[in-house]
Amino acid sequence: MNDLLSFLYNSPTAFQAVDNIAALLKENGFQEYSENETVAFKKGGKYFTTRNQSSILAFKVGKDLKDANFHIAASHSDCPGFKLKPNSLKSGPHGVFAQLNTEVYGGALLAPWFDRPLSLAGRLILRTEKGVQSRLFDMKKNFCMIPSLAIHMNREANKGYSYNPQKDLLPIVAMEKDFDLNAYLVREAGIEKDQLLGYDLYLYPRQEPVVWGAEDEFFASHHIDNLECAYTTLKAFLEADKKTNINVYACFDNEEVGSLTRQGADSDFLVRNLEKVANGLGLSYPEILAGSMMLSCDNAHSAHPNYPEKDDPTNHVIMNKGIVIKYNANQSYTSDALSSAVFRLICDKAKVPYQFYTNRSDIRGGSTLGNLSNAQVSLLSLDIGCAQLAMHSCYESAGMKDVQYMIDGVRAYYNTHVSLTKDGSYHLS
């Protein structure tokens, strides 16, 4: 848990998350390659590549590839919040206050962002002698805050008040309206003034992750959705060792805004690199793909004790009760009876608990990356995750036990060889 909490604290945006994942892969002997280079892939080799500094793929190649296939576990690196606009400084009224002009990224729960110390993180784009360079940036200080309007001036605030992101949610950064944000960033980053060409920067809360509850059963943090899955699947990937598989770890950016980017799950990032690895090993890519499998790993909604009417009557889930297998008849999730059965057998053998989730039939749920990725790479697939509360808040909560359940279940999946037979059956070994 300490490692997970540290990972969460040091990964305020997708850029830092992927950088930390890459560092862990390097520590474990993985070779980094660029998508525009030829790689001599070898049996028993370990490789990874990134795109846009915010998505990452890693491959652990088995030594016995007579019946090889890909075992993929995919998560996402981004989270809802606020992104700075270009020309992001705004002068407040009355001749005072400098504010940041932001826009909402993804389906953020807005109310929790008020009255918290916030900072900025992401990346800066710098001018170099030969062109441009991207540099990760994390201010790591209490830089700004979005103050609430006093109840005396808005008597409707506790009655389901709707917030306007362009008016109600712009943070104060300084008293003086002529505050120079670019100059401040230049100073904080230790660069020259003419080097700064632009930035992809996001607000994040400064509160550290904590363990909470009378029996220390829960933890809370920014970015639990979906870095809990990104971390637990990475841990499982690093611990697993199946000589007959090509195990694949994937973590995509931009899931919260639809994945329609060059680094999203609906891009060619996964398919091109799967092809690259298969071809580099001298294997038939279509044949390998036909018997391959993917876990789409993204957190799920735990039953909320204050809102039991929001749960499906027979398929609701509880934190600390096991891995969540998610279903949706309209294919927001990829799970079906077949893919679920394969994974459940794996979990049963590893003695890992699991539970089933569906939305109420009169409530539209969220979607995730599985079906979008399947549009690019068609695989036997299912959607799983850990149960959590306050999804898309800037400070979420989840169960302590589910962290280990997720690691154990995904590790067992990576350590199982799932093969497709001529009659359409799947054999597990």
Sequence and secondary structure as in RCSB ss.txt:
>XXXX:A:sequence
MNDLLSFLYNSPTAFQAVDNIAALLKENGFQEYSENETVAFKKGGKYFTTRNQSSILAFKVGKDLKDANFHIAAS
HSDCPGFKLKPNSLKSGPHGVFAQLNTEVYGGALLAPWFDRPLSLAGRLILRTEKGVQSRLFDMKKNFCMIPSLA
IHMNREANKGYSYNPQKDLLPIVAMEKDFDLNAYLVREAGIEKDQLLGYDLYLYPRQEPVVWGAEDEFFASHHID
NLECAYTTLKAFLEADKKTNINVYACFDNEEVGSLTRQGADSDFLVRNLEKVANGLGLSYPEILAGSMMLSCDNA
HSAHPNYPEKDDPTNHVIMNKGIVIKYNANQSYTSDALSSAVFRLICDKAKVPYQFYTNRSDIRGGSTLGNLSNA
QVSLLSLDIGCAQLAMHSCYESAGMKDVQYMIDGVRAYYNTHVSLTKDGSYHLS
>XXXX:A:secstr
 HHHHHHHHT SSHHHHHHHHHHHHHHTT EE  TTS     TT EEEEEETTTEEEEEEE S  TT  EEEEEE
E    EEEEEEEEEEE GGG  EEEEEEEESS   GGGTTS EEEEEEEEEE SSSEEEEEEE  S  BB     
TTT TTTTTT    TTTT   EEESSTT  HHHHHHHHHT  GGGEEEEEEEEEE    EEESTTS EEEETTHH
HHHHHHHHHHHHHH   TT EEEEEEES GGGTS STTSTTSSHHHHHHHHHHHHTT  HHHHHHT EEEEE  E
E   TT GGGS SSS   TTS EEEE  TTSSS   HHHHHHHHHHHHHHT  EEEE   TTS     SHHHHHH
HS  EEEEEE EEESTTSSSEEEEHHHHHHHHHHHHHHHTS EEE TTS EEE 
